[in-house]
Structure formats: C-alpha cells, structure tokens
Amino acid sequence: MSAVGAVKAVSKFEHDLLVVLRHVFGRAAPHQAQAILAARQPAPKCLSRACVELVKDTLAKGIVLYLVRAGGWRNEPFLKDGEPVGGRVWDRAPLPMRRLVFSRSVVELLIWLTAERPDASNDRRLHCPDPTAADELFFTLVYDRLRGDPDWHAGLRIRTAFVKNPYCWLLSPGDFAESSPPDFAPLFTGARAAMLECLQPELARRWIASERAKRTIADWSEMKRQGAGEAAMLERYLATAEAAGRIDLARCVLRTLAVTLALPAPDAADWVGGLELNAPPRLADRLAIQRDALAFPRQMETLARWDRAARAVGYFDEGYAASQLWKEAFEAANGTELLAKSKRMLDQLDPLRN
C-alpha cells in the first residue's frame, strides 16, 4: 500500500479527539461527538505522531474551508494601503497574510475537551498566552459549536481564552456583556485583517438573525445582556476601524442595518415589543435596556458621519479612493433613509433625547 493510502493507527483517546475536532468543523456525527464531550476519560501524556499529523491536516483544511465559505470566495473590494483592491481573498491578500499558524494551545484545548467536562477544573484560564490569528479563530469556532450545550456554554464563556477573544465577541457579544470588549486593533492588520475580510458576510448574517430574534425576548435581564454586549462591541469595533483607517471593514454593520431596517416604517416595538418579564422598577433602567437593544440602529449616526466626511474629500485629496469606497457602500444601502428610520425609532423610546 502506498504511503498516501496508508491508514494511520491511533489510540481510542486520539480517535475521540479527532471526532471532536471534526465536530468543530461540522464534519462529524453530532451524537457521536456529544457522547465524547459528555464523558470524562484520562488524557495521555502526549499524542502520537500519527494523531498530530491528522490534527494538522484537519485544522489546515477545516479553517481554510470555513473562511472561503464564510465570504473569502466573494469578489469584493477592500482597502490595501489606502486603495481599493478587488478580487477574492486569495487574489487580494499576499501569501504572508494568508499563512495560518497554530500554536500548541490548539492541541491542549482539544485534549481538554476530549478528557474533561467544563466543570472539571476551577481554572478559568485555558492557557493560550500568546494566540496566533489561527488560534483565535479556532477557539471561536469551538465556542460557537459548543455554545448550544448549556453546560459547555456556561463553562467556556467565563474562561479567559474566550472572554478576551475578539472573534468570540464579534459573533456572540451578548455572551460576554459582563466583561469589557478586548482590543480589536490587531484585527485590522496582517492575517487577522484578511480573516476579517472573509468574515464580513458571516458577521452580517449572524447579526441580522440576532436582531430579528429580539422581538421574541420577553425577559428584561436577557435583553440587557444582549443589548449591553452589542453596544460595547459595536462602539469599540467602529472606533477601532476608524482609527485604523479600515472603515471598509465596517460594511458588515451597514449591511446588517440595510436588512433589519428594510421595512417602510420600522418600529422600536419590532425590537423590544416582546419584553414582559421581570421589568426593572426604575424607568431609567428600562429606558437604558431598550436603548441598548437598539444598539445597531444607534450606530447609524457614526456611519452617516463617515459618509459626510467621505463626501468632503476632494478628487486630488489624500484618501479620495478610500472615501469613494465608503460613499458607494453608503449610497447602495440607502444610508440617508436608514439614518432617518433609526432616528425615528430612537425617538419613540426617548422623545427628549435631543
């Protein structure tokens, strides 16, 4: 048998670890992975070379496929050195930006997931002291895959490797509302910027689903967590994008608003009309929760300010091409109309806010 076709022999624990890894990428039978994740078993001192090679192969293929499907395949312009550059991600980004490097923290996480339950240790840290871009994205995919299990959700959301992970914050801001958002600045450079370009459609898709689901939230404390997390994430993310000169990476916010405010006359009740249970006794607290629930519409003022700044850039001025990219996106989303709709909705909650 050729080396290519040779079957790699692994132990029972290593087999289970590989099942968990494939589950993270949606390539394993859920019931099989869930049975492994629900049990505890002793971890070996180290993994065999065969297992490590299989982990590397699965990681490399799984992460790349995820990024391509998330949005890397799209032919869309993004800024490079202040100039719009079109094409798919492998056309836009040079090879160093597309090179994914994983640290040993990924293997340690997989061993921990296979061997333990989320309550098996009082150590909240899951050691990932200096994560690479690929590490952070993989930890996020693990969190996203396991957050549907109440035990794993509760166990992971308090651990530093997830609380301080910027991708986790972008995908699930409501889960981390009790903490401060991490530094988003690294996301706008190098490999992380290339990843963030790929994730633009996925972020918009997730945020649109979250916005539409708010009308079903009856509990004020649940809305408080969701809205506060979104407000903190969006304010820091947009401020960082502006400081980095990469407002093109905020088009996911604009797309979210273009869809969620598409109704001829959107109403604040479409976001907060389901609130019934455990209302705070103070009016000020209720108003603050409702305003945070509209965290996305509130960002239209920032996006409109960027549009005004873009229109003030002359043809011969520095940054003209970048300004045109944002102006075109704002016009395509009917940004002026979105701004008017968002203002009407916020006025419904607080007529005296101006």
Secondary structure, 3 states (H helix, E strand, C coil): CCCCCCCCCCCHHHHHHHHHHHHHCCCCCHHHHHHHHHCCCCCCCCCCHHHHHHHHHHHHHHHHHHHHHHHHCCCCCEEECCEEECCCHHHHCCHHHHCCCCCHHHHHHHHHHHHCCCCCCCCCCCCCCCCCHHHHHHHHHHHHHHCCCHHHHHHHCCCHHHHCCHHHHHHCHHHHCCCCCCCCHHHHCHHHHHHHHHHHHHHHHHHHHHHHHHHHCCEHHHHHHHHHHHHHHHHHHHHHHHHCCCHHHHHHHHHHHHHHCCCCCCCCHHHHCCCCECCCCCHHHHHHHHHHHCHHHHCHHHHHHHHHHHHCCCCCCCCHHHHHHHHHHHHHCCHHHHHHHHHHHHHHHCCCCC
